[in-house]
Amino acid sequence: MSIHQPTNSIDTKDRETTELNNWLKKIESYHPEEIELGLTRIEKIAKSLSLLTPKAKVIIVAGTNGKGSCVATLESLALHSQLKVGCYTSPHLMAFNERIRINGTNVLDKELNQAFSQIEKYRDDAPLTFFEFTTLAALQVFSTKNLDLIVLEVGLGGRLDAVNIINPDVAIITTIAKDHTDWLGDTLEEISVEKAGIYRTNSLNLVGDIKTFGLLKTSIINADIRFRLIEDDELDLVLSFESIDDPQINCYQLQKQNIELALASFISLFKHVLQPIDLKSIFNSIQLNGRFQVQQNKPLVITDVAHNPQAAINLLNQMQSLTCNGSRIAICGLMSDKATKEYIQILDKSIEQWLFVDLPLKRGALATDLNRSVSHPNKEYPIHKCFNNMRLATDYVSEIINEADHLYVIGSFITVSEFLKLEKHFN
């Protein structure tokens, strides 16, 4: 008697994945080389699809750093309160589906294919960027799910970002620092104007820290737009806030400020359904991929997508909080349009050996250029290394790493993604 494994479901899944990959290539080919800035094109299509006014409550999260942890905390709070929640984030690490989650689960290939097909039907040859097309796909998927809460992460800036076609109930700006200066401006004041574009006169507008508050205060011209910092008594309703400093709570990834923003936002919308909060179980269950994420122990291997100077400072603090009895080694790849020299110099004195890698993108900084930013001499590793790709870098690490060493794979999302694809384990 022979046993045959059912292949229909496998074949169907393969077809759906192939179709999705074809859609993504097609959408990338639509991306115009020159495009008029503005939300008119995407807004028109969203209106045709009845996507502009979701029935769910909407929170938009902008900021240079901290968006991911804020979104993850909001998602966890919603699930803890038995609410239906959809989250849209970018970019992804391993699969496009990571960008759109329903109740904590990545969207299915089939659902994405249906959404893309629907958008294509209404696009009418309008030029859309990749992010505009995929934002419409997220909103289309969400419209079919009867959600209680939609959380949208801004991709770039805020004012002209695709998610800004939606009027939020709550708008959050986590931090403001220099990043994407080619698009957002060279000064913090210019960047603040772009970020503040997500604020509305009729939304609850929250700010992550006092420095960001000060920048926004001088940048927002519309006197009818009100924004504020979190008040401690808002949070006292559900917890003794000192408990966030509990060492058993995973604040490496989440960071207290972003927990505050998420809690205050959630309370403002769902105080009536809020369950008693067990911070330890909620926050320790959150795993932010690529955010100070432990991949293995002995040797300790951590991945982190910190890719600008402000994020590098946070990464440095996290690194220094861990006792290392060996050497700290970093595999690093960055985009050329980032403040690469400042980024490297922030981390330099805590890294014994840098291993710089070229990235498989036009925007990728050359490893040899990154190497010129290293300033301190090191007796044990006098010469830092440059590699053409991630595989060569990890092969080298396999030869030199010891059990007591710490390996950090850091920089752009593509750097961490290339590392994870190799599924490397160091002995």
Secondary structure, 3 states (H helix, E strand, C coil): CCCCCCCHHHHHHHHHHHHHHHHHHHHHHHCCCCCCCCCHHHHHHHHHCCCCCCCCEEEEEECCCCHHHHHHHHHHHHHHCCCCEEEECCCCCCCHHHHEEECCEECCHHHHHHHHHHHHHHHCCCCCCHHHHHHHHHHHHHHCCCCCEEEEECCCCCCCCHHHHCCCCEEEECCCCCCCHHHHCCCHHHHHHHHHHHCCCCCEEEECCHHHHHHHHHHCCCCCCCCECCCHHHHHCCCCHHHHHCCCCCHHHHCHHHHHHHHHHHHHHHCCCCCCCCHHHHHHCCCCCCCCEEEECCCEEEEECCCCHHHHHHHHHHHHCCCCCCCEEEEEECECCCCHHHHHHHHHHHCCEEEEECCCCCCECCHHHHHCCCCCCCCCCCCCEEECCHHHHHHHHHHHCCCCCEEEEEECHHHHHHHHHHCCCCC
